Each structure stands twice: as structure tokens, then as C-alpha cells.
Amino acid sequence: MPTHEPTPKNGLVSHWFDRLPTPRQSLPGNLDADVCIVGAGYTGLWTAYYLKKADPSLRVVVLEARFAGFGASGRNGGWLSGLVPGDRNAMAKQYGRDGVLAWQRALNDAVDEVASVAEREGIDAGIVKGGTLEIARNRAQATRLADAIAEERKWGVDGIEPLTTAEAAQRIRFANVTSAYHTPHCARIQPAHLATGLAEAVERLGVQIYERSPVTEIAAGRATTPLGTVSAQIVLRATEGFTPGLSGLRRRWLPMNSSMIATEPISAERWESIGWNGRETVGDTAHGFFYAQRTVDDRIAIGGRSVPYRYASRTDVDGRVPARTIRHLSQVLHDVLPQVRDVPIAHGWCGVLAVPRDWEAGVALDRVSGLGWAGGYVGHGVTATNLAGRTLADLVLEQATPRVELPWVGHVSRNWEPEPLRWLGVRGLYIAYKLADRHEAGGRATTSPIARVADVITGRP
């Protein structure tokens, strides 16, 4: 990065927050409720929304350690996509093919459900359903991309359009694309605007959100904070990547780190050289993959892995990233879009996503204890949270809908290994993937055996 460029903002939660919101009231002391939800991210807010829409008489309380959207909901790449938060083939072996097909259809439908709710509630989240463009930039990536097309069609995903290099360039003029495909089942969003707008919508319905009220323990009938205890027959955990910070849950899910940068706004003349008029989200098939979008205010936001995991499941400090992460993601951007090499980087940030040991998300409610949860979205949670929220609401209200029969309902993954094994395992995994990408960049036609061995060892789909 040239030395004359201004230093990018770092952390401050994320670029998606124009400014950090004014905090809501903290929990004023002990309180009774019908349903207590821990976590005011997408999962918790969607659950509260559908509960109150279905039964306005319910007393629903949401407890949040910082502010609504502070976690992954306010830091993600803004892909409102039908991507399944797990391995469809593994789930089909365990629960049957028909159930997984229904799960995939429900996720695709949830893309439109989120857009409909946003329109109905007046939430300006910058939603544009331009689909996703997946690209390959070498022979091995092209092989995986062709396999991905076949896999999507196998699971009933319609509208998949394979693209030649020339056809991909008609959408976005990336460098060195060998092949691509487009799927319609995704919309670009402004993540923080969706989170803050949804929080305001549930408040209008009568849900009470208490911020700066960190929960230290969840048990049957109660959620405990330093400020008081909320007693409720139903207590739902919606804490995603911050789950390991709760008592007894250190090894439940692994908080995987993902980082992003955003450029300064790009001029109309520069966009003429790039394209991207359809506002597609974009990803590639490298092992150290990137994900990107053209933002509402005409920047490019691009993300990927840098420091994938912090020892002992530690999380970041308000999204701050090492300077080398900003440099790495800048290089990724400039490699795929050299047209923006001289556009300054405005902001870098990171956040954590929850990864179960088998890389499968789940939704559950124990009627005996009244304890429920949803999460472990493995980075594919923007849409899945909506389906999870509706499903949790059905379970709480004992509604026998098709949603409660989907294969992720009741699915529980085993715990991760203790330290230092999980740190060594994750670090080894991503070193292997970096080596595999370098191996494949040399012209290899198929996936590097280094990556295949890493997948087998870690159980990653």
C-alpha cells in the first residue's frame, strides 16, 4: 500500500456502521418474562419478531452484551444467500435426502422472506437480488467450480447458469477468470442496517431489548447477568461465535475469524471499466476463498481468512485486525480487480462465526428444561438465521409446521477438542489450504492432495 495513502480505519466494530448506535437501556434488575432470548443478532431478533407476530401477548425479552448487531450480524459480507450452513451430503446420510432437499428449498425461499419483511417494516437494508457470481481463476479451481455446479443441481437449486470467460466479463471484468457460474438465490444487503432496522421493528411489536447486559450463565428457567436475572419458562441462546464465552460451552462451537476491508467510494468512470451493474455478490473457488460485494455507496467490500482462530477461543476487540490482514485482503482485491489498485482502502475489520465440530448448524428446543438454541452457521448465516428464527418460534409455540421437520432441527454436534489441539488443528488446516492454493496456481488441473488431506483430518465438508 503506498505510503502517501491515509491509514485505513481499523475495527470500530465494522464499516457497516456509519456510526455506532446509541445504547439502549440496560437490564434494570430482576425481571420475569415468557421467553428470554440471549443475543440481539439476527437469530435472536428474527426469533423475537416471529414470536410476537404469532402471539402478541407473549412477554419477550432480549438480552445483549453490547448492542444489537454487534457480532457477526453487523460485520458480515452482506450475502443474503440460499447457501446451506452445513454439508448436504452428510446431512442426507443421517436424515434422508428428501429432508435436505426441503431444507435447501426453505433457505432459497428465506431470501425472499427477508426482503419482504424488510419492505413491510420499512427497513432500508440496501437489498438487491442480483444473485451470486462464482469464479475460477486456474484449472484446479475450474474443476471444483464444475463440480459445484453439478452439486447445486443435484440438490434441486434451479437457475444455475454456467458462464464462459467472456460471459463472466459481461457481468464483472475480473482478471484471469477461466470459468464461472451465476446463481439467482442471493441478494446484496447492508448488514448493519438490517440488524438495526430489525431491532427497531421488534421493539415496535413490544419486545424489550436490554443492551450492555451480558449474560454470564444460562440455566433452566433463567438467564443471569451482573445486573439481574431474567426468569422465563423458555430461554433461547442466540450467541453464535460468542457462545464459548458462556459457562460450560467453551468447546461447543469454535469461533472462526473472518476479516474484511472496504475501499473508498469508486467513481462512476472507474465502474465503467469494472462493470458489476447487477450488484451480484462474488466469490471464488480457491481454498483461501474471498467473498465480495459492490456496496450501496459504490465501494467494494471484500473478505476472507487471515488469522482464522485465536487460541482458547478468544475473540477480537471490537473488530480490530492486524495491519497485515488489511494488506493481504488488499492484495487479493488487486489481484482480481487491478482496475482499483490505486483506490485507497477505507476500513478493515473482523468478526467471528461459529463452527460446530462437524460443520453442521442446528436448531433445538428441550421442552423439559425450556432451553433452546440456534446457530453454528459456518459463515452462511445471514439467510439461515431467518429460517432458524421462524423455526424456533414454531418450536416455542408448538406449531407442527414443515419447518420443525427439517433435518437441522435437533441436530447436535460433538464438542471440539481441548487446547492446544483445536488451535493446532485449525492453524494447520489453514496453512495447508494456503499451500494448496500455491500448488494449484502452478497449473495443476485438479484439487491439490494437500487440501484433500486437510479436509479429511478436520472433518470439513
Secondary structure, 3 states (H helix, E strand, C coil): CCCCCCCCEECCCCCCCCCCCCCCCCCCCCEEEEEEEECCCHHHHHHHHHHHHHCCCCCEEEECCCCCCCCHHHCCCCEEECCCCCCHHHHHHHHCHHHHHHHHHHHHHHHHHHHHHHHHCCCCCCCECCCEEEEECCHHHHHHHHHHHHHHHHCCCCCCEEECHHHHHHHECCCCCCEEEEECCEEECCHHHHHHHHHHHHHHCCCEEECCCCCCEEECCEEEECCEEEEEEEEEECCHHHHHHCCCCCCCCEEEEEEEEEECCCCHHHHHHHECCCCCEEEECCCCCEEEEECCCCCEEEEECCCCCEHHHECCCCCCCCHHHHHHHHHHHHHHCHHHCCCCEEEEEEEEEEECCCCCCEEEECCCCCEEEEECCCCCHHHHHHHHHHHHHHHHHCCCCHHHHCCCECCCCCCCCCCCHHHHHHHHHHHHHHHHHHHHHCCCCCCCHHHHHHHHHHCCC
